[in-house]
Amino acid sequence: PRRQKLCVSGLTQERKITKIEDIRTQFINCAAMETHFAWHKYITGKKEAQEELKGGKIPDDFLRSMKYTFGDYRDIFFGTDISSCGKIKNASNTIKSKLVDITKKSKREINSLKDNEKHKEWWEKHGHEIWRGMLCALTKDVKEIQKKQKSKHLSYENLKKPTNGTPSLEDFAKKPQFLRW
């Protein structure tokens, strides 16, 4: 399988998610940690990959794995992950229940929405922040100018647009997980 492990520690510990902002924070933290460790594993024995990143370009095969990872976190959020890992299923259930509980307590306009609509609205509002967290984790050792260059080219807004027959980041992440494998 493509994915053997995925960092979900912040999502599986219920006490870490007590308010709606914590869901966002934990997703960003988990995605950033996953990207950081995946990059270190990827560059083992690949000096050219580190140089490519310093030059402002993420190697294509690593960028592809980042897109898969982003899709995996989206699946966890929506409860559509097909892995057999109990921790991931528990994380999805925790997020779902916390999102429902927290929005009911907050008595906001979102309270009148159905659960699926709450999830969709939340993801539309915060999905780009998760992607940005992944980029920040990857580029933390790169000079500020190169970060800006990379961030602009690989921003969520730019990746929302399909290019050269490649689906947008969000369309890719929406594909059923078994088709992404």
N, C-alpha and C positions, 0 to 999 in steps of 0.2 A: 504493500500500500504506500501511497504517497506520503501520508502523514502518520508518523508513529507516536509522536508526543506533541502536545500543544500546551503552552503555559496558560493555565486557567486558575491558578491558586487564588488570586484576588476575587474571582467570581464564585468560587466554591465555598468560601468562608462567609456564612450568613452575617456574622457580626460586622463584616467590612462593608456591607450594603445596608445602611439604615435610612438613607434618604435618596431621592431620585438622582441627585448629583453624583452619588457614590457609584451608581451603575456606570455612568460615563467615565468617571475616574478609574474604576477598576478595569473597564474594557481598554482604555488607553494604556494603562500600566501593563496589562497582560500582553497586549499586542506589541508594545514597545519592547518588553523583555523578550518576547518570542523572536522579534526581528533582530535584536541585539545578539542573542545566542545563535540564531540561524546564520547570521553574517559571520560570526567567529568560526563556526563550523565550516561554512562555505569557503572562507579564505585560507583555510589550512592547506599550505602547499601551493597557494595561488597568489603569488606576489603581484601578478599583473591585474588581478581583480581589485586589490587595494589601490593600486595606482590608477586604475580606471575610475574608481570612486572618487579619489582625490582630484581627478581631472574633471569631475562634475557629471559623470555618467554611471548609473547603476548597471552592472552587467545584465544583459537581457534575460538570462536564465534565472538570475536571482530576483529580478523585477517580477518575472512570471511567478516565482514562488511566493513573493510578497502578495501578489494578487490572489493567489490561492489561499493564503493565510487570511487575508481580509475577508474572503468569501467564507472561510471556516468560522471566523468570529461572527459574521452575519448570521450564519446557520445556527450557531449557539444562541444568539440573541433571539431569533425567531422560533427556536425549538425545532428546527428542521435538520439538525445534525444527525447523520446516519451511523455514527460510530457506536460501538457497543460499550464504550467507557461510561461507567456509572457516574463518575464525577462530572462529566460533561452534561449528562442528562440532568443531574441534580442542579448544576449551574443554570441550565436553561429554565428549569422549574423555579428555582430561587428568583431568578431575574423576572420571570413572568409574574410570580406572586408579588414580589416587591413592587414592580411597576404598577400593578393593579392596586395593591394596598396603599401605596404612597400617593397615587393620583386620587384615590377615593378620599383619603384624609385631607389632601390639599384643597379639595373642593374648587378646583379650577375648571375652566371651560373644557379641558381635556377629560374631565370626569364623565361627561355625557357621551363620550366616544366609546365604541365597542373595543374590546381588548385588542383585537388585531389592528384596529385603526390606531390605537395608542402606540402599539409596537411600531407600526409603519411611520407614524409621525415622529416618534422618538428617534428612529434610525435616520430619517431624512434630516433631522435637526443635528444629530451627533455623529453620523457615520463618517463625515469628512474629518472630524477631529480624531477619530481612531486612525485613519490613514495618515494624518499629519503626525500623530504620535509615532507611527511606524517609521516615517521618514526621519523624524528627529532622532530616534534611537539609532538609525543607520548612519546618520551624518554627524553625530556628536563630535567626532574627531576631525572633521573637515573644516577648513577655514570658512569664515563668515561669508565671503564673496561667493565661494563655490556652493555654500548652503543655499544662498538666495537663488543662484542659477538653477540648481537642482530642484529646489522647492517650487520655483515658478514652472519649470518644465514638467515636473511630476506632481503638480498640485492636483487636488481632488477635482477642482474646476476643469483643468485641462484633460484629466483622465475621464471626465464625464462624457467627453465627446468621442464617438467611435472614430478610429483612424485606420486607413489602409486595410479595411476589412476586419480590423480587430474591434471587438465589442468594447463599449465603455466599461470602466471599472465596475460601476454599479450593475450594469447588465450582466457582466461576467459573474459577479458575486451572487446575482439572483438565479443563475442557472442552478438546476437541481444538483446537489452535491455529487451524486453518482456520475453525472455527465462531466464534471470537472476532474474526476479522478482519471 
